[in-house]
Amino acid sequence: MGSLPSQRQPLSGLAALKAKKQPPKMLTKMVPVASTAKPTPKLSASAPTSSRSPTMRGASSNGISRKGSVPRKSLTPASTHSRQGSREPLERIRHEKHSRVKRASPAISTPQFTSSDEESEEEDMPRKRMRRDEQDPVDEKRKVRDLQAFSEDGRNRRSMIHAIQIANPQPDQHGKVKYEEFFKTLRVDEDEYPVIELQYPTALQGEKYQLLRPIDSSDFKPLDEIEANMRMVAEYYLDVASARKVNNEEEGSGFVQMLHRHAAHGLRGRVGAQSEYIKTIEKYNSLMKEKRDDGTIAEKLDQMNRVELKLAEHIIRGQVYARTVSPKVDSVRQYEAFSNSVYGELLPKFLSRIFKDTGLKSEHVFVDLGSGVGNCVVQAALETGCEAWGCEYMDNPNKLAQLQATEFRARCQLWGIKPGDVQLIHGDFLKNDMIRQVLKRADVVLVNNQAFSAQLNDNLKYMFLDLKEGCQIISLKPFRSPSHKIKESNHNDPINVLSVVEKERWSGMVSWTDDPGKWYHQRKDRRELDAFLKTMGGSD
């Protein structure tokens, strides 16, 4: 998005008073600021810092009034320097020589109202782009809409993590304040830390946001997520005319564009920007209720037989992951180097490619062996509606996976979507009886075996003997080499029941490297082995 609209800086201090023809009815006074006051947080180049008007005053939300017209200052100390944003875990392969490209925060990929505006765009430009499939597989049996989510009965409401719970001005467990007020120039009737409720497509509940900005630009940004939510609703839930009311980039008249302007005005110190921002939220909420009541939203969901990647990524990575995994991502870095317990993630567009290439549908069973924090499992359940299972041995990723699964179910309900059933198991997938039984009816098995030992990969080959004919196995290292030939000397090798196709892995598909690579699409298929055994005049 381009730079924020320019605006003349408001006069402040004595100059502002002299410029007015009529003196304000309210008495004013100037309060000197000590030299030890916190430095003004750095803003984007397009939104220069502005001092507050001395004629403004306000009352705090707890009922304590402020004297005279003292410009309100944030109680949140500003950070003198920002730490780097948390990165995805690096690849733990002994021979990996490529350094990882820094990734942006997973929370939201919408316009930023902080110094992150100045970051280079090169990070988002992969060296080799993934090809698009001509047509997604159609699942006529998939019913995307969650009927209970459109009921006014609150008994079906799931507990969720509101944005206000992760973005507020309270100190964290280490005593560090991470958020400050967004709108710094306030009227007497405006709160320093206002709370708004944003409506979602369903009737169950809205989400509470506090209008704040992070001191560290890599942290969750409430205002960015509000805009992102509106964009998703406009694209997937509304008729054309209503969608243009929400998001109209051509004319700049949509609610999204209005919010962006009000936020820009707030950063520049324009009086009343906060109230205008909140009024726009209220208009959007009214439209949501109208479109829900007239059946528009339900009709749009009923037309879907698959949740597109863009919406799935917003729900999972932008909201679920940001509320459950991102705040605790350091815990998954507690690993034993070069062991089978290393941690790395397959990214959303790679997973979506896998689902399409395997033809995964709502009637199928998906199993992720070594599921980490559960990203692959919940994305499969959301995009395709399939029954999705995961098994993770490590304690810390499993704890985050359970948190993510709970929030995932609540978020899907909030968006009016019915995902497939999700089951995340804590244990050793080589020994867990429940997983062994599920594998017998699995249609797609995913194994991120990039860092698995040779012994573990060999053990998995024997597990695959129990898979049903036609089951597909996706891995980053092949269980059967593409050059493997069945011979008399190796005809008892379990890999002979697999067929294999080597495929390209494009940049931006895994968390530990941005370099292209390979992945392997295998299938349980005994035909080649049976034909060979027939030539030997014997049987298996």
N, C-alpha and C positions, 0 to 999 in steps of 0.2 A: 504494500500500500504506500502511496506517496506521503509526503510530509504533511503534517497537520496544518489546517488553515491558519494563515497568518492573521494577527490581530494586533491593533495598536495597544501598547502597554498603558494601563490606567495610571493616571497621576496619583501620587500618594503624598502623605504628609501635608505640610503647609501649602504646597502648590495646589493640591486638590481642593483645599478649602477656599483659596483665593479665586479659583476658577469658577466657583459656583456663585450664581447671582443671589440665591437665597441661602442663608445659613441653615444648617441642619437643626431640626428640632431637638435632636438628641445631643447632650453634652458629650464632648470628646476630650480625650487626653492622650498624650504620647507616653509610652512606657519605654524607657531606655533598655536596650538589651545588652547584657553583660558580654564582655569579649570572650567569655568561656562558653557562650551558647553554641549549640550544635551547628555544624556547617549545614548550609542548605543542600538537600539531596540533589545530585546531578540529574538533570532532565535531558530529554532528547534534544538534538540540535534544532528541531522544528518547534519546540515548545520551551522557550527561554524562561528562566525563573523570574517571578514577579513578586515584589513585596506586597504584603497585605495592606488594604486600605485602612487608615486609622479611624475611619468613620464607621467601621463594622464592629458589631459585638454579637454575642450569642449566649444562650443558656445551655449548660451541659445536660446530657440525657438523664443524669441522676438528680436533676432538680436544683443543683447549685448554680446560682446565677453568677455571671461575671460582672465586674465593676465597669461602669461607664461604657466606653466603646473601645476597650483594649483589644487590639487584634489578637485573635487566638493563636497560640503556638502549640505545636504538637508536643504531647508528653512523651512521645517516642523518640529515643535518641537515634540520630542518624548514624549510619555506618560510615566510617572514614574511608573504608575500602571494602570492596566486595570480593568475597571468595569466588572461586570458579564454581560453576554449576556442577552438580553431581553427574558423573559419567556412567555409562553402562559398563558392566564388568568387562575387562579386557580378556582376550583369548588366552587360555592357559596352556597352550600347546608349546612343547619344548622348542620346536623348530620355527615358530612364528617369528618372522623378521620385520613385518610391516608394522609401523606405528599406526595407532588408531586415529581416525579423524574425529575431532571434537563434535559432539552432537548437541543440538539445542535441547532445552528442557522439554520433557514429554508432555507437559501439562496441556498447553494450547498453542496452536500455530496460527494465531490471529494477530491483528495489529497490537504492538506493544507500546505502552505509555511510559517507558523507562529508558534508560540509557542503552538498553539492548537494541534500540532502533539502529544504532551505529554499527552493529556487528556485521561482519562480512556475509554476503549472500552466497559465498562460495561453498559454505558448509552444506547447503541444500542442493548442490548441483552434482549428482553422481557422475562418475566418469563414463559409465555405461548404463543406459536406461533399460528397464525391464520392458519387454514387449507386451502389448495388450492382446488378450484373447479376442477373437472376432465376436464371440457370443458366449455369454455365461450359460452354464447348464440350467435348464428350467426344471423346477421341482413343483409339479402341479399339486402335490399333496401338502406342501408347506402352508401353514396358516400362521401368518406373522403376528396378527393382532391378538393381544391378551385381553380377552373379553372382561375379565374381572377388574382390569386396570381402569375400565371406563364406568365402573359402578360407583355410585356415590356412597356405598357402604364402606365406612372406614375400617371395618374389621379385617379387611384384606391388606391393609397398608403394611408395608415392610419398613423396618428401621433402616435409616440411611445416614451417611455422614454428610451433613450440610456443609456448604462452603465456609460458613461462618465458624465452623469448628476447626478448620485448618488455616484460616486467614482471619486473624483478629489481633487487636492491639495488646493482648495479654502476654506476659513473659512465658517462654517455654520452660521445660523442665530444667534447663540450664540457666534460667534467669535472663535469657536473651529476648529482647523485643524485636520481632521480625517484620512488623507492619506498622505503617503510619497512615494518617488520614490522607485521602486522595485530594479532596477539595479543601484548600487551605484558606481561602477568603470566604467568610461566611456571614450571612445575615443573622439578625437577632433570633429568628425563628428556625434556624438550621442547626442540626446536630453535628458534632464533631466527627462522630463515628456512626453515621446513619445505617440502619438495617433495612433492606428491601426484601421482598419475597417475589421470586420469579416463577411464573406459571409454566408448567410443562404440558405436553399434549394430553395427558390424562387428567382425570378429575380427583385423583387421590390426594395430592398435596403439592405445594410449591416448595421451592428451595430458598433458604435464607442466606443472603449474602450481606457482608458488611463492606461498604464502599471504601476500600483501603488500597494502598499500593505497597508492594514489598520493598523493604530496604535493600535487599539483595535481589537483583533483577532476575536471577535464575529460579527464584521461588514462584510458587503458584500466584497467578494474577487474577483476582476475582472479576475485574471489569472485562478482561479479555475473554474469560469463559462465558460471561453473559452474552457478549456479542457472538461468540461461537455457537452457543445454544440457539440463538435466534436464526443464524444462518442455516443451521441444520433443519430447524422447523420450516423455514421458508422453502428449502429445497425438497424436502421429503414429505411434509405433512399438510401443505396448503394448496389451494387452487391458485391459478396464475395471478389473479387480481389481488388476492390477499397476500401472496408471497411478495408482490411488488411493494405492498405497504410495509412489509418487514425489512426487505433487503432490495434496495434499488440503487445500484452503483452508478448506473448511467445518468440518472437525474439527481442523485444524492439526496433523495427525499425519504428513503426508508428509515425505519426505526433504528436500524444498525448504524446508518450514516449519521442520524441525529445524535445518537448516544456518543459516537466518536467525536462529533463536534463539541458536544457539551463537556466531554472529558478533556478535550484540548483546551477549551475555554477555562476550565477549572485549573488546569496546570498553569495557565497564564494569569490566573488571579482574577478572572471576571466574576463580579458579584452576581449571585443567583444561579450560577452554572449547576450547582448541586440540585437545586429545586427543579430546574428544567430537566435534568437527567432523570430524576425520580418520576416526574410527570410522564416522560416518554415510556418508562417501564410500566407505569399504570395503563397507558394506552395499549401497549403490547399485551398486557395481561387481559384486558377487556376483549381484545381481538381473539386471543386464545380461547376464552370462554365462549365467545360467539361461534367460532368455528368448531368447537367441540360440541356445542349444543345443536348446531344445525347438521351434524353428521359428516362434515367435510373431512375431519381428521380420521375418523373411523373408515371412511370410504377409501382414503389414500392408503391406509395400512392394509386394507383388504385387497388392494390391487398388487401388493408385493408378494412375491414368493421367495424372496431372498433379501437379506439386509446387505446393502451395498457396503463396500469396504470403507468409504468415507465416513458413513454414519457409524459403522461398527468401531472404527478407530477412534472417533470422537468419544463414544460411550466408554470403551474399554481403556484406551490409553490416556485420553484427555480427562476423563472423570474418575473411573474406578481406580486405575493405576496411580493417578495423581493423589488420591485420597488414602490409599492403603500401602502401596509399595514405595513410592517416591520418598515419603517422609522417613522411611526406615531402610532405604536401599543399601546403606552401609553394612547392614547385618548379613546380606547375602555374599559379602566379600570375605567372610570368614571361611576359608577353604584350605584344603591341603593341596599345594601346588602340584601340578602334573598328575593328579589322581583322577579317579572316575567321578569324583564329587565336585568337579569344577563347575562354574556357573556362567552361562551365556544365554542370550535370547535370540530366537528367530523373530524377525520383525514383521509387522502386520501385512505388508504387501507380499512378502514371501509366503506367509501362511495362506493368504487369499489365493495365491497362485497354486499352492499345493491342493487346496480344496477344489479348485476348478479342474486341475489336471487329473485328480482322482475321481471326479464326479461325485463328491461327497454330498449327500442329500439328507433330508430330515428322517428318512426311514433307516439310516445307516448308523453304525457304531464306530466311533473314533476313539483311539487309545494313544496317549502320549506316554512313552516310557522314559522317565526322567523329566517330569513336567515342571520342575522349578517352581516359580511363583504362580503358575497356572495360566499364563497368557494364551498359550496355544489352545488349551482346553476351552476356555471361555469364548475365545474368538470363533472356534469351530461351532460351538453351541449357538452363538448369536447369529453368525452369518448364514449357516445352513440349517439350523434347527435340529441337528443330529444329537444323539445320545453321546455325551463326551466324557471320557474317563482320563484321569492322569494319576501317575504314581511317582512320588518323590521321596528319596531316601534321607536327604539332609533336613535337619530340624528347622533352621532359620528360613530357608525358602518355603518349606511347608507351612510354617506359621503365617507367612505373608500370603501364601496361596489360599489359606482358609479365610483370611480377612478379605481377600479379593473376591472370593466366591460369594461371600455374604453380601458385599456391596454390589457385586455384579447383578445378583438377583433383584435387589432393590432398584438399581438403575434401569434395568430392562423394564420393570414394572412402571417406573416413572415415565419412560418413553413409550409405554403402551405396547411393548414387544414381548412375545412369548418365546424364549429361547429353548433349546433342547435341554434335557436333564444333564446336570453337571455333577460329577463325583470325583473328588480329589482324595487319593489314598496316601497315607504316610507309611512308607515301608520299602522293602527291597523287592523290586519287581521280579527278581529271579525266584523269590521264595513266597511271595504273597499269594495265597490261594484264591482270593477274590479276583485279582488281576489275571491269574492263569485261567480262570473260568471265563472272564470277559473276553480274553484273547481268542477263545474258541469261536466266538460269534462276531469278532471284529471285522469290519470292512476296510478300515484304513488304520495302519499303525505307524506312528511317527516316532523316530528315534534320533535325537540330536546326539549322535555318537562321535562328534568331531574330536572330543578329547577322551573317548573311552579307550581302555587298554585292549590289547589284542585278545587277552583272555576273556574279558567281558563280552566283546563282540562274538567270540567263538561260542560262549554260553548262550547268547541270544539266538544263534543259528539253530541250536537244538530246540529252543522254545518255539521257533517258527514252524517246526514240524507239526505242531498242534493247531496251527492256523487253518481255517477252512480254505478250500480251493477258491482262488480268485481274490483272496485278501491282498491288499496293496500295502507295501512297506516303503516308507519314505525315510531316507537317511542321508547324512552328509558324507559319510564314507561308505563304500559299497560292501554289502555282505557277500555278494557274488561279483567278482571282477567282470567287466564287460568283455574281457578277452578270455575268460574261463571256458574251457572245453571239457565236456564229459568224456572220460576215458575209462578203460577197464581198471586202471590203477586208482581212480578216485570216485568210482561210481557210487560208493557208500557215503560220500561227503554230503551233509545235509543241505549245502547250498545248491545242490543239483535240482532241488524242487522249486527253485526261484528262477524267474526271468528278470532281466535288468536292462534299464535304459538310462544312459548317462545324460544329464541335462545341465544347462547353463544356470549358474547362480549369479545374478547381476549385483552391482553395487547397491548398498542400502538395504540389503536383505537380512543381514545378521548384525548383532550388536558389537561383535569383537573386531570386525574389520570392515572397511568400505570397499575392499578389493573384490572383483568378480571371482567366482570359483565354480565348483561343480556340486551337483547333488544327484541323488540316485533314486530312481523310481522302480522299485522291484515289485514282483507279483508272485504269489504262490501259484505255481503252474507246473504240474508234474508231466506234462505232455512230452517234453524233450527227453526227460529221464525214462519215461515209459517206452518211448520209441527206441532209445538206446538199449534198454534191457531186452527188448524184443529181438534186437539184432544179435544179442548174446545168447538168445534161446533160453533165457531164464526170466525170473520175476524178482521183484524187490523183496 
